[in-house]
Amino acid sequence: MPVKPLLAVTMGDAAGVGPEVIVRAWGDPRVHDACRLVVLGHPEVLRTAVRMLGCAQTVATATDLATLNSNSEVIGCLPVGSDDVLEVTPGKLDARTGQAAYEAVVRAAQGALAGEFQGLVTAPLSKTALHAAGHHYPGHTELLAELCGVDDFGMMLYLPPAEAPHCPAGLGVVHVTLHMALRDVFAHLTPEAILAKCHLAHRVMHKGFALNLPRIGVCAINPHAGEAGLFGDEESRIIAPAVEQARAAGLRVAGPYPTDTLMGRARDGEFDAVVAMYHDQGHIALKLLGMHRAVNITLGLPIVRTSVAHGTAFDRAWQGTAESTGMVAAILTAARLAQR
């Protein structure tokens, strides 16, 4: 029987919903059937979340990761971060929880690069708290890319097959541009950037999800795909050349298509992955298909990393109402990718 992969689960911002969704997801037997888990963060924060939710788990300090026996009754926690996080008001922005979240991601990435973990799953951190702690990254994706020493990377939002029933390997959306102001998007759209994301989409669907020749649809950026130049020429000048280059490289790529029709076609099984030009173009469409079940996958890293597709939700944190479906999906997806 193959050994289950060991996944590091970072707590995210301790003042947000991360601890709660981790504890809730820990009670789902599917995650323990698929992998072994260890949380990286402050054990006392987890204990507080367990008490708040009235769960039966105990939290134990993980001392020997090599022999860790993960199960639904005991939450193994590898202590990361100082006791400062215990003084932070739940649901409030604070540099101390930003620092702790940063330290957990760094420790998890270092462990994965060293082979200590077979992947990492991240609970949400606050970008503002991260910046307040002196770490000026737009988010997890860019921080992990730097830690792994890569510059060809991307974000995919992914719906597992159970949530995209017409897509045998699930449905993914990769973004050409990501965390930037909308006015800056056009300056960063190039045929080279689009082609690179087509390759990343192909690679994860082929190697990670076992599709022989994934079908990739590419979004236009202007209404009606520019309407033959009436509403902009980026389609003919930038996007279409990238599509042609991808085809010449042997990828099964089509487009550019208007996003309002492309996502429906992808949902119905015509495409396995979609390349979106900017953050909200991909996020809004996929989250409408499966808000709480979407998974964030970082592409281009030498390690496996998945995450929930929602934020810290400070307005709902520590009230016992956070939705944990996304954390379960993120864990199961990471386990699947780690096995391959």
N, C-alpha and C positions, 0 to 999 in steps of 0.2 A: 504494500500500500504506500503510495507516494507521501512524503512528508508535506504537511500543509505549510504554505508560505507564512512567514511571520511578517505582519504589517505593523508599522508604527502609526499610531493615530495621534496627531497633534491636537492639543486642546483648543487652540485658537485663542481668542480674547476671552479671558476668564469672566469678564463682566457681561459677556454676550450669551447667546444660546448654545455655544459649543459644548460646555460640560453637560447640559441637559440632554442634547441630542445624542451625545456619546453614551450616556447612561441608558437612555431609552433603547438605542440601537443594540446595546450590549445584551439586552434581554431577548433579542431575536435569534432563535436557534439556527437560522440559515447562515448567519455570519460565522458561527463557530463550526458549522459543517464545512465551510469553505476555506477557513484560514485560522491562524492564531493571531492574537491581537495584544498589543501593549500600548497604553496611553502615555504620551509624553507631556508632562505638566506637573502641577502641584497636587499631590494626593489629597490634601485637605479640601481643596475646591471640589474634587470629585465626591468626597464624602458628604459635603454639604449638599451637592446636587442629589445624591442618593437619598438623603434624609428628606429633602424637599419633595421629591417625587414619591416617597413612601415605598421605594423599591427594596428588594431583599438582598441585593448584592452587598458584598464587603469589598473594600478597596485595600489591596496589599501592595507593598513596595516590591517591584520586580528587581531581583538581585542577580539571577542567572538567566539571561535571555536564551541561551543555547538549549536549556531544558524547560523553558517556559511552557506550561500546559494551560493554555487559555480555555476558559469555560464560562458559561453564562452566569455562574454564581459569584465568581471572584473577578474583580477588575484589577488587572495588573497595571501598575503605574510606575514608570521610570521617572523619578523626580527631576524636574527641570525648572529653573527659575527660582527667584528668591521669595521669602515670606511676605514681601511687599504687596503681592497680589491679594493677600488676605485682608488688607486694609481698604481695598477699593470698593466703592459703593456699587452694588449690582445695577446693571443697566446704564452706567455712566462711563463716558469717555475718560480714559486715564492713560498717561504715558507708561505707568508701571505694568499694566496688563499688555500694552503694546510691546514692551521690552520682553516680557515673559513669552509672549507669542512668538516673537522673533527668535529667541533662544531655542524654543522647541522645534521650530522649522529647521534651524541650522543643525541642531543635534540629530534630527531625523534624517536630513539629507546626508550628513556625514556618515551616519550609520548605514544608510542604503548604499552609498558609494563604496563603503568598505565591505559590503556583503553581510552586514549584521542584520539588516532588514531586507526583505524581498520587495518592499514597496512602502509608500507612505500615503496616508489618507489624512487630509487636513480639515479641521473644523474652521469656521470663518474667523478671520482676524479683521480688525479695524484698520484701514489704511491711514486714517487720521491719527489713531493712537500709535501706529507704527512710525509715522513721521514725527510725532511728538516725542518719541523715544530716540530720535536721531537717525532713523533708518529710512532713507528717502527712496523707497521703491514704490512703484505704482500698485504692487500687490504680490501675492504668492508667486505668480508665474515668472515675473522678472527676477525676483529674489532667487528662486530655485535655478533659473538659467545661469545666473552669475555663480552660484555655489557649485554648479556642475560644469562650469566653464564652456558653455555652448552659446552660440549666437544665432543658430537656426532653430527656432522654437516657435510654438504657437499654443493657443488655447482651443480646445474642442469642448463644446457642450454636447452631451451624449445622452440619448434615451435608450435604455436596454431593450432587448427584443420584447419583453413582456409589456412594455409601455408603447412600443411601436410595432404592433402585430403584423404589419405588412412588410416589415424589414427584417429579414432573417438574422442579421447580425446586429440589429439595432440601427439607430439613425444618429449621425454626428454632424455638427456644424463647426467648421474651423473658421477663424477670423483672421483676415489679412492685417488689419490694424486693430488695436485693442484699447488700452487705457490712455486715451488722449481726447482733447476737445474735438468736437465735430468739425470745427473750422480747419483743423490741422490734418484731417483725414486725406484730403485730395493731394496734399504735398507728399504723403507717404505711400500713395498708390502707384506702383510701378509694375510692369510686366514681370520683372524678376521677383518681386515680393509675392505676387499672386501665384506665380509658378511654384515658388518654394512652398506655399501653403497647400497647393494641389499635391505636391510630393508627400508632405506630411500627412495629409488626409489619406492618400493611397496607402502609405506605409502602415498606419495604425489599423486601418480596416483590413489590410492584407495580412500583416504579421500578427497584430494583436487580436483580431476577431476572425481570422481564418477565411477571408473571402479571396478567391483566386484573382479576380479582376474587378475590384470595386468600381461602382458607377458613381461618378462625382458630378454634381451639378454646380455651376458657378453663377453667383448672383450678379446682376447688373447693379449699378449704383444710382442711376437716374430713373425717374418714372417712365414706365413703358420701355425700359432698356434704351432710353434716349430718343425713342420714336424717330429712328433714322437721322439722328443729329439735331432734331428740333429742340430737345430738352438737354442737350449736352453731348459731347463726343467722346467721353471717357470709355464708353463701351467699345467703339471701333478703334480708338487710339491706344488704349491701355489693356483692357480686359480681354478682348478677342485675340490679340497677339499672344497673350499668356496661355489662353486655351489652346491655340494652335501649337505652341511649343510643348505643352503638356501632352497633347496627342502624338506629336512627333517623337516624344520620349517613351511612348508605349502606354500611357495612362488612358483610361477610359473616361474622358472628360467631355462635358457638353456645356454650352452657354455662350455668352451671358444671357440669362433669363431674368425677367422681372421677378422680384422676390415674392410678391403677393401670389403668384401662381406656382413658382418653383417649390415653395415649402409644402403646398398641398400635394404636388406631384411626388415629392420625396416621402411625405407621410403615407401616401398610397402605394409605396414600394418601387417607384421608378428609379430612385437614387438611394445609394447607401450613405452618402455624405454630401454635404453642401459646403461650398466655400463662400463665406460672407465677406463683404468689403469692410464693415466696421462693426463695433461692439453691439449696438442695439439692433442692427439689422438681423444679426443672428440670434441674439439673446431673446428678444421679444417673441420672435416666431417660434423658437423651440420651447420656450417656457409656456407659451399658450397651449402647446401640445402636451406638456407634462411638467408643470411648475415645480411640484415637490419631489418629482422622481428624476429630474435631470441630474447628470453627473458632470463635473468639470474634470477634464483630463488634460494634463500638460503634455504636449507633443514635443519630440526632439530631444528629450532628456535621456541620459544613459540609465535612468532609474524609472520605476513606475511611480506616478503620482496622480491621485484622484482627489476630488473634493466635493463637498456639497455645492450646489449652484446658488445658494442664498447667502446673505450677509449675516452680520452679528445680531441683527434685530434687537437692538437695545430697548426698543419700546415694548418688546414682549419677553425680554430675558428675565429669568428667575421668577416666572409666574406659573410654571408648570404647564404651559400651553404650547410649547414649541413642537413643530412637526419633525419627526425623525426619519421619515421615509427616505429622504435624500441621503442621509448618512448611511442607512442600510444599503442603498443602491451604490453609493460610492465605495463602500467596503467590498461588496460582491464584485463590482467591476474591477477594482484593484486586484482582488484575488484571482479573477479570470485572466487578467493581463499578466500577472506574476507567474502563473502556471505555464504560460506560453513563452 
